[in-house]
Amino acid sequence: MNAALVPVEVSLVRTPEGRDRMVSKISLSHLMSGAPTMTDVDHKLSMFTEEYLATLSRCKEELHHIQEEKRGKRRGVNPLHFWRIGDSLLAYLGGQPHQDSFVLRDPYGHFARDLSVSKSTLQKAVTFRRRFEAPEAIDTTKGWDYYREARYLQAGGVESVTKTASLEALDVVVSVRLTIPVGIDMQWLRSQLSHWFCSSDDPSAISRWLEEKGIEIGDCEISIVTDGTQPRG
């Protein structure tokens, strides 16, 4: 059982007492291949189910708030609700390989079924969470549609790196949009980029370093500032 991840399915079943209960199940072939005790497997699957239900509960709470806002005719759903859904799902997905060798089969399909929302909505919520590490970076006046459709990318991107250089009494500000993989610490990245910009005169070296880290370089904007006035973001 510990040699490889075992796919698990979670479903609602009716107990002999007539009550509905969510349970985790694995195939008989996986059960027999590792020759574990039934007590051990039952305990691990029970813990697996609890973790799934805990994540499900957190997502349902946010969906409840979303429905309340819609009934209250709020202008645009607060995107923080979807950020929290994405955060819960991302934490669950990130912890799966450590859950006693069990992994949920088709996680988006499971959560979409039990939350009564589409898989694409959940996937966009996770993408949203990955792009914005902290909720403080989110403009709640924009509404969920703005972030769901990734309009922020059209407005210059999520992360921008700025370097100012003097050029004949002019300040030239270069802003580059970067697509950053999950797992890269943003504070560390900013520190590394600041070091590169201050010490390297070879732009191609910076580009190669970003590629090695799996960071994609997107659109570039150049602004010229006079009289010490900073450009507006």
Beta strands, then each sheet from edge to edge (+ up, - down):
strand 1: 6-14
strand 2: 20-25
strand 3: 102-104
strand 4: 160-167
strand 5: 170-179
strand 6: 216-225
sheet 1: 2+ 1- 3-
sheet 2: 4+ 5- 6+
end
